[in-house]
Amino acid sequence: MLELRKKYPHTLIPLLGLLNLNGRPYNLEGHFFMEPVFNVQLPPRLLLKCGRQVTKSTSLAANSVLRSAGTPYLHTLFVTPRFEQIRRFSNNYIRPFVKQSAISHLVDDPAVVNQTLQRSLSNHATLYFSFAFLDCERVRGISA
């Protein structure tokens, strides 16, 4: 693993092998265009212009789990228009990456909050999920 870090110091891509999704290791095979999402230094704003079914949600979930696992006390907020969208993202993408991956014994702790709208890791990193279709007030006050 150390050799990969020396070869690719600017990206989290070598760490993707630690994540499992649907019983298989996650990788970007066939989705090379998502590689910039895994850069260590992200720009202040990131715009993804993509079509449907091109691994946007999966890549963003993998990126967030890796960053949260590696950064204690990191708080990340995800906002979608509707509750059903954020519920699906939290339960179908984030939860499997945390529960099924090789790093699950390091980050998954039964003593921390593990609900649909908030998932905490054992290093005190927290992922918050919210929705704001008609009113952004429900997102205010979340320190992320």
Secondary structure, DSSP 8 states (H G I E B T S, - for coil): -HHHHHH-TTBSGGGGGG-EETTEE---TT-GGGGGGGBSS--S-------SSSSHHHHHHHHHHHHHHHSTT-EEEEEESSHHHHHHHIIIIIHHHHHHSTTHHHH--TTS-EETTEEE-TTS-EEEEEE-SS-GGGGTT---
